[in-house]
Amino acid sequence: MKRLLICIAACSLLAGCGNNPKNTDNIPATKSNVAKIEYQVVRSLPHDVTSFTEGFLYHDNQLFESTGSPVEPSYTRSVFGPVDTVTGKINVKGELDRKIYFGEGIVFLKNKLYELTYKNQTAFVYDAKTYKKIGQFSYQNKEGWGLTTDGKYIIMSDGTDKLTYLDPETFKLVKKLEITEDNTAFENVNELEFIKGYIYANVWMKNDIVKIDTATGNIVGKMDLTYLNEEAKSLNPEVDVMNGIAWDSVNDKIYVTGKLWSKIYEIKFTH
């Protein structure tokens, strides 16, 4: 009986709400505290349309890229190496068996190259000069996405609202940094780049690059690159999401690209 009375009361309340709809026209939209980052396109370079970009960085005066190998397109490979800026193709230095591993982010640190895998909870370690595999380690994160470094630790994204800091020698967890936007947990951070004390990150399935304060985890800036994504689609209808940020710290140049994109863009913005 009590349940019946509650149901009747609830129905009456809903009916009342239906007869007197709330006027929301004058309710102001929630204002974000995240600053908009404006950018300019400086130039474009070729990018291999078969490269399903997962990791992207600048090292030893070269752009480096790592790729993944989804079931479709079947021609994709999990490789890494420097990018030929004339052809856009990767000079392959390492390749994972696509039947076992899906390659993800890479990072150079202290004469080593680290590479994540998507769902194997395994990372591989290579000599940074010879690219010979010299080790591997396991991590607790369910998935591996992007990698960067602050010069001391390996910093990893995994699709959650946290960045994982790992010791590069012991591979032990150092800390987790919670990512927030306007005090709300922020997920799907993908490829990463550490620039002047901040982490810039692609957001999976969006055209945004966010700027993360490494002291607090707060997103303090956001760049909308929809224009580049639309151009990429016009050039190659098979393109996938935007993914890839690389910073040439010597010449202070920043490059971005995406999965199966036909171009790499050099962009300029205040950072």
Secondary structure, DSSP 8 states (H G I E B T S, - for coil): -HHHHHHHHHHHHHHHHHHS----TTS-------EE---EEEEEEE--TT--EEEEEEETTEEEEEE---SSSTT--EEEEEB-TTT--B--SEEE-TTT--EEEEEEETTEEEEEESSS-EEEEEETTT--EEEEEE-SSS----EEE-SSSEEEE-SSSEEEEE-TTT--EEEEEE-EETTEE---EEEEEEETTEEEEEETTSSEEEEEETTT-BEEEEEE-HHHHHHHHHH-TT---EEEEEEETTTTEEEEEETT-SEEEEEE---
